Amino acid sequence: MLQCRAIFAAWENQHYQYCNETLDKQTYEGYERAIAKIMLAFAGFRIYWQMNRDVFSPTFTAHIDKLIADTPLQRGDALMNEWNEKIAALKQQQSTS
């Protein structure tokens, strides 16, 4: 849970900087896409958010709530399976080169 807290706190800071135009739009949007794909698509992070959303700013809370609504829920092993498939493909490619 502490890791989730640290990630959301860092994300809130990034969001604050972006909203105050001290963080480049492309940089922030890339960061947000990655974090949404890695975190918000999975139940554990959503449960953390449900349990702790009240400790974050209203602006950030509304933003994360919208991202969660727009991000399809994935199976817990989906990202790891994709990772393993890509590693196997890369190894196969290297062994035939």
N, C-alpha and C positions, 0 to 999 in steps of 0.2 A: 504494500500500500504506500510505503514511503517513496518508492520509485515512481509510482503514478503521481503522487503529490508533486514531486520534483519536476516531472515532465509537464504537468499542467501549469505549474507555477512559471516555468520557463516559457511556455507557450503564451501564457497571459502577458508576460513581460514583452515578448515579441509582438503580440497583438497591440499592446499599449504603444510601443514604439512605432509600429506601422500606422496606427490611427493618428498619431501625432506627427507623422511624416518625417520621422527620424530613421526609418528603415525603408529601404527601397521596395517598391511594390513587387517587382519580379522576384526578389529574394524572399520576401515574405510569402508570396503565393506558392512558390516552390516548396518552401518549408512546410507550409500548411497542407499541401497536397500529400507530401510524404508522410506527415504525422497522421493525417486522416486515414490514409491507406494502411498504415502500420498499427494505429491505435483505435480509432473510432469504429473501425469495421469489426471489432472483436468485443464479445460480450463482457469480458473482465474489465476492460477500460470503461465501458458504458456503465457497469455496475458501480465502479469507483465514482464516476461522475454523478450518478444518481444519489449516491450516499454523501457526496461532499460538495456539490455544486454551489451550495449556499455560502461557501467561504471565498468565492471568487466575485469579482466585480459584476454588476448587472449587465454591463455592455458585453463583457467576455462571456458571461453565462448565456445570454441570448444568442451570441455568435456560435458557441459550441452546440447549443440545443439545435440550431438550424443545420449545422454540419452533420450532426448525428441523424437528424431527420432525412437528410439528403444522401447519407452514406449507407449502402446496403450492408447488412450484417453478414459476416463471413463465418464459416466453420473455423474453429480454433486452430486446426492444423493446416488450413489452406495456405497460409504464407510459408510455412515450413516445407510443405510439399512442393510448392513452386520453387523455393530455394534449392531443394534437393534435386529436382528435375533439371534445373539450369546448371547445377554443378556437374551432374552426370553427363549432360549434353556437351558441356565444355571439355570434360575429360575425354569423351568419345572423339570430339573434334581434334583434340591435341594428339590422341593416339593414332589417328589416321593421317596426320600431317607428316 
